[in-house]
């Protein structure tokens, strides 16, 4: 039987070898006021293909990971609001994006986040895109984010079921 829930408030994860948080199976995960930094070989948050339900990440910082800040391969009803997702794809420039939404993922909201470079130096971070949406993702809304400093651009949307509105490059 799948685990029912994970609630994390004020969680700090520093320099894990693989993914900072890895959701493989379960029903509900909430991460509020979390600081997830520096995975040496993985993503900040990885949502696996067998994750079947909701995820909420709010008011958290996800930075300095070898791969993506957030990689979503499964699930539905994911909400990311008020986060700083910055300076990931540490293993190689242009290899991963800040937030990656895969095929088959359903109902995702990415809103009011800062995704990209935050150092204030005006230089680009290593992210390929701020948000990357793969074909087959459905009911995705990316709105009102600051998406400056990504290598290839703010949003790469290949899904027909996605809406991208009101995002700005960060000053």
N, C-alpha and C positions, 0 to 999 in steps of 0.2 A: 504494500500500500504506500502511496505517495505521502511525503510529509505534508502537513496541512498548511503551516505558515512559518514565516521568518519575519520578525520585527526587529530592526536595528535602529537605535537612536544614539547619536554621538559615538558611533563606531569609528575607530581608526585602524587602518590596515597599512602597514609600511613595508615595502620592499619584499613581497612574496616572490617565490620562484616562478610560479605560474599565474593564472588569473587571480586578481584580488578577490572577487566574488564570482563563484561559478554556480549557476542555477541549472541543475540537471533534470530534476523532477520535483514537482510540488504544485501547490495551488495558489499561494499568495506570498509575495515578498515585498516588504516596505523598508526602505532605507532612507532615513531622515537625518540631516545634520552629520553626514558621514564624511570622512577624509580617507580616500583610497588612493594610494600613490605608489608608483615605482615598481610594478611587476617586471621582473627581469626577462621573462620569456612570453608573457601572455597579455591579456586584456585587463582593463580595470574591472569591468563587469562583463561576464560572458553568460548569455542566456542560451542554453542548448536546445536542440531540435525537439527534445521530449518534454520541455517545459510547456505546460498546457494552459496556464492561467495568467493572472495579473501580476504586474510588477509596478511599483511606484518608487521613484528616486527623486527626492526633493531637498533643496538647499544643501547640496553636497559638493565636494570638490573631488574630481577624478582626473589625476594628472600624472605624467611621467612614466607611462607604461610602454613596454616594448612594442605592443600592437595597438589596437583601437582603445579608446577610452571606454566605449560601450559597444559590444557586438551582440546583436539579437538575431538568433537563428530560429527561435520558436516562441510560442506563446501568443497571448492575445490580451488586450487591455493593458498596455504599458504606458506609463505616464512619467515624463521627465520634465520637471519644472524647477526653475530657480537655481540651476546648477552651474558650476564652472567646470567645463570639460576641456582641458587645455594641455598642450605640449605633450601629446602622446605620439605614437608611431616612432618611438625612440630608437628602435632597432634599425630603421632605414627611412630616409626622407621619402615621402610620397608612397609609402607602402600600405598604410592603413588610414582610415578616417577617424574623426572624433567620435561620431556615432554611425554605426553600420547596421542597417535594417535589412534583413535577408528575405528571400522568397518564402511565401507561406506565412509570414508574420501578419497578424490581423489586429487592427485597432491600436494605433500608436499615436500618442501626442508628445511632441517635442516642442516646448514653448517656454519663452522667457529665460533662456539659458545663454551663457557666453561660451561659445565653442570655437576654439582656435588659439591664437597666441594671446597671452595675458602678461607678458613680461614688461610691456610698456616701452620696449625699445623700438617698435615699429617694424621689427623683423618678422618674417613668417615663421610659423612653427612647422613641424614635420608632417602634420596631417595632410592627407591627400585632399579630402574635402571636409568641411565641417560636418555635414550629414550626407551619407550615401544610402540611397534607397534602391534595392534590387528589384528586377521584374518579378511580379507575383506577390509582392507585398500589397496588402489591401487596407483601406481606411486609415491612411497615414496623414496626419496633419503636422506640418512643420511651420510654426508661426512665431513672430515676435522675438526672434533670437538675434544676438550679436554674433556674427560669423566671420570676423575678419582674421586675416593672417594665415589662411589655409593655402596650401601649395597650388591646387588646381581650381579652387573656387569654393563658394559657400555651400551649395547643395548640388548633388548629382542625383537626379531623379529619373529612374528608368521604369518606374511603376505607373500603371494607368490609374491605380486606385489611391493616388497620393495627391495632396494639395499642399502647395508651398506658397505662403503669403506673409507679407509684412516683416521680412527679415532684413537686417541691416548689416553692412560690414562694420566691425568695431572700429572706433576712431583711435 
